[in-house]
Amino acid sequence: MSLHAQPYVHHHLQQNMYQKGVKHLCDNGVTQVPNKYILPELERPQSLVVDGCIELPVIDFAQLQGAERPQVLKALSKACQEFGFFQLINHGINNETIGKMLDVSKRFFELPFEERQRYMSSNLYAPVRYGTSFNQNNDGVFCWRDFLKLSCHPMQDFSSLWPSSPLDLRDAVGEYSTKTRNLYESVMEGILESLGVANDDIANISEEGNQLMVINYYPACPQPQLTLGLPPHSDYGLLTLLLQDQIEGLQIQHNGKWATVKPIPNSFVVNIGDQFEIFSNGRYKSVVHRVAVNSMSSRLSVASLHSLNVSRNVRPSSKLIDELNPRCYRDTSFADFLNYLSSSDFKCKRFLESRKLHQITI
């Protein structure tokens, strides 16, 4: 081998190592963050972080279903307008279902790399996909995260494709995804009612939508001040229901600063996605968030992402457009988003910005 070839081979081996994920790096004894994961100084997690935790609005799902619904709807509207996030408690999904989902997710990432590798794919459309970073095909700097993405609806089309190991994974994901989808439909009904749109929009926006389960694993990081688990971004879909373990990491952008969300045991963090911001004509905002990592322990979260079908357009509700509130966004499909993601470095709300109709005022 010529001397000139050695740097290329070394670089190629490094690339292969990164493509295998952060868990693989950690299992091989990494003691400092490789250059591939080190963010430019101004993008590192210490920039603009608020001391302490943010108190997100808390929505009691049981009260939303009862006599106190009118008051809860007001609180829901305020939360969606001012934060784009809220914590959902008393949601009716039992602790056993939640515990099984977290446990089986943890055990999946403890499998030997060769077992996890079977599900690796660079195809963003793959119904089952194990990968690393945010978009490992495009990311200039990698994120300190591995993930397993599972298409979940309609379940009969996908469950046989889910990993067969651990042995109880399919049962646990099946039960959890069914219950979170039912919960999503009830919460979405409340959000639409809080927005003041008639019931016929509920069927239009939720019917036959996608459900994607994203299990995120953030290993303990030797130098957490240099990297992030996920970069600043907004979720593209309609609504996300996030289940966290009790390790802090989720941070949202609020009033121009970063604030840490303190987990409430067995609750969901619910946030508005870009599709819903478009549907609400900007009334309810998708909010930029990111994930910090730590040196003491790994962290696990399970995001149930709900969106319209890939080919289905989302457009602002006609009930929210008038002379004083002109249309702000063009029709957009999930396919448009995936095409954008395939060809671009996806950060903050750049995709949503690209879909805005900039009003010219004279």
N, C-alpha and C positions, 0 to 999 in steps of 0.2 A: 504494500500500500504506500502511495506517495505521501510525503509530509503534508502536501496541500490538501489531501483528502481528509486528514484527521480532524480538523476543526468542523468540517461539514458532518462527519460521522458523529462527533461528540454532540453537535447541535441537534442532529436527527434523533439520537438516543434520548436527549433531554426532552425533545418534543414528544416522543413516544411516552416518556414517563409522565409528563403533564396530562396527556390525553387519557391516561389510565385513572386519573382522578386524585383528589387530595387524600382520600382514605388510603390509597395505595402508597402515596408518598409517606404518610405518617406510619403505616405498617412497616415501611422500609427505614424507619429511624431518622427522618428529617429533623434537624435541630434548629434550623433557621429558615426563614421564608425565602424560597428561591426568587431570583430576579423577576421571573415570569409573573409573579403574584404581587410585586411591589408597586403600589400606586404612585403616580406623581404626587408631590408633597401636598398640593392644594386639594387633592381628592381623598386624602387619608382621613380615617374616621374621626380624628380629633378636631377637624375643622368645624367650627360653629356648633359643637354639641352642647346642649343645655345640661347643667348639673341636675341630677335627679331624674325622676320619671314623670311622664305626662299622665294626667288623669283623663283618660278617654271617657266620653259619655257612656253610661251603662244603661242598656235597654233590657228590661225584664220581659222575656218572651211570654211567660205565663200571664202577665198583666196585659200584654198586647192581645191575647186571645180572650180576655175577659171584659168585665164592666169598665175597666179603666182604659180601654182601648183609645178613646179620644185624646186623653192626656198623653199616652205613650206615643201616639202618632205625632203629636206636636214635638215631643222630645226627639223622635226619630227624624223629623224634618230638620230640626235645629242641628242635630248631629251630622246629618248628611251635607248640610250647607256649610257648616263652620269647620268640620273636621274631615269629612269624607270617610271617617272611621268610627266604629263604636264597639264596645264589648257587649256580647250577648250572653245573658245568664238565664238560668231556669228554662233551658231550651228543649228539655224533654228527651234528649239522647242520653241514655244511662251511662254511668261511670264504667260499667263492664265493657260496653261497646268501644268507648273511648280508650280504655286501658288496653284492650286487645289490639286496637289499631296502632297505638304507640309502641307496644311491645313487639308486634310482628315487624313493624318498620325498622326498629332497632336491630332485630335479628337478621333482617335482610342485609343490612350494611355490615354485619359481622360475618357474613358468608365469605369464603375464600374468593379472591379476586376473579379466578377463572369462572366461578359460578355467576358472579355479577356481570362479568364481561360478555356473557352470552346475549345480554339485552342491550349492549352498546350499539348506538346508531347515530349517524350524523343527519339523518332524515328528520326534519322538523315535523313531518306529517305522520311519523311512525306511531302506531297506536300504543306501543310499549317501548319506552326509551330510557335507557340508563346513560347518564352522562355526567359531565362536570362543568364547572364555571357557570356562565349564564348562557352564552351561545359559543361553544368551544370552536366553532368553525370561523368565527369572526373576531373574537375578543383579543384585543392587543395585549391587555393585562388580564390574567385569569383571576376568577373569584375563588375564595376558600370554601367551596361547596361541591358536594356530589348530590345527584338527584335521581329519583326514579319517577317517571311520568307514566300514568296509566289512564287511557281512555276508558270511561265508565258508563257511557250512555249511548245507545241502549245496551244494557249490561250483557244480554245474551249474545251480542255481536263481539264482545271483547274479553269476557272473563276467561275463556279458554286460552287466550294469548298471554295472560298475566303470568308472572313467574310461578313455577311449581314448587319453589323452595323459598322460604320455609313452607312446610307442608300445609300449615293453616293460613297462609297468606291470602289465598283466594277467598276463603270463607270470611275472614276478617275484613278484607277490603269490600267484599260484596255487601256485607251487613252495614258497614260504615257508610259506603257510598249511597246506598238506598236511603238511609236515615238522613244523611246530610242533604240529599236532593229534595226530600220531602220538606225538610226544614227550610232550605233555600226558597222553595215555592211559597211557603207561608210568609217568610220574611219579605220576599219580593212583593207579595200582595200588599203587605203593610207599607212598604216604601212607595209603591205606586199610589196607594191611597193617600199617603202623607204628601205626595207631590201634587195631588188634586186632579189626577187623570182618571177618566172613567174606567169601569171594569173591563170594557172590551179591549183595552190596551194590554191587559194582563196576559190574555191568550196570545196576542200578537207578539209580545216580547219574550215570553217564556216557552212557548210551544216548541217541542222537539229540539230543545237547545242541547248544546254540548256540556258534558261534565268531564273535567280533567282533574285527576288526583295527582298532585305533585308532592312527593315525599322528599323533604330536604334534610340533608345531613351535613352538619358543620363540625368537623373535627376540632379538638383543641388546637390552638395555633401558637407556635413558639414566639411569634412577634405580632400580636394582634393589632398593634398601632400602625402597621405598614400595609394592611390589606383589608378587604371586606368580604363577608360571606355572599352578599349580593350588592350590586351597585345601585345607586339611586334610580328608581324606575317607578312607573305606575303600572297597575295590572290592566291588561287590555280588555278583559271580558265585561260582563254585566256586574257580577258580584263575586267576591271571594270570601269563603268561610275558612279562617285559619285556626288550626289547633296547634298550640305550642306545648312543649314540656315547660318546666318551671324555670328554665334558664333564660335570662334576659338576652335580647339580641335585636329584636325588631325596633327600628327607629323610624319616626315619621317626621316629615318636614312641616313645621307649624310656625307661622309668623316669621318665616325666614330663617329659622333655626332648627337643628335636629334635636328631637326629644325621644327618650327611650320609653317604650310601652311596657308597663309592668304586667306580667301575666296574672290573670285570675284563674285559679285552678278549675279545670273542667268547663271553662267558658270558651267561646269563639270570639276572635277578633274578626269583625266583618268590615269589608271596605268596598267602596264604590269603584268600578272599573271604567276604563275609557268608553266602552260601548254605552254604559249607562249615562256618562256625562254627555255623550252625543244625543242619546234618546231624550234626556232632560233639557236639551238645548242649553247646557251649561249651568243649569240651576243647581244640580248636585255635582260636586267635583270629584274626579279621581285624584288622589293625593300621592305625591312622590314619597316613597319610602325606601329603606335600605336595611341591610342586616349586618350588624357588627359581630365579630367573633371574640373569643376570650382564650386565655392561656390555661385556664384551670380545668375546663371540662368541655366535652362535645355537646352539641345542641341538636335537637330534632324538632321539625315542624311538619305538619301535614296541611297542605292548602287544597281545598276543594274549589276549583275555578269553574264558574258557570258563565257560558257565553251562548250567543246565537250559533246556529249551524254555520259551517265553514263558508258555504256559498250564499248565506242569507245576509242581506243588507240591513244595517241599522241606520235609522234616520231620526231626526228630531220629531217628537210627537207633535202632530198638527194642533193639538189642544194647548200647546205651550208657545205657539208662534202667533204674534199679532203685530200691529204697527209699532208698538212700543218695544216688542221683543222679537226682532227679526231673526230669521234662521241663521244659526252660527256655524253649522257643520255640514259638509257634503255627505252623501250616502257612503257607507263604508262596510266592507265585509271582513270576516276573520281571515279570508284568503288574502285580502289586501295587506293585512297586518303581517301574516307569515311571509309574504313576498318581501315586505319591507325589512323584516327581521333577518331574512336570508341574505340581504344585500347591504345591510347597514349595521353600524354599531349602535345598539338600542340603549339609550340612556334617557333618564328623566321622562319627559312627555313629548319627545321629539315626533313620534308618529302622530299623536293626537294633534300637535301643532300643524302637521302637514295636512290635516284634514279640515282645518278651519277655513271658513269663508270670511276673509277679512273685509269687514264692512268699510266702505269708503264714505266718510262724512265730509260734507262741504260747508 
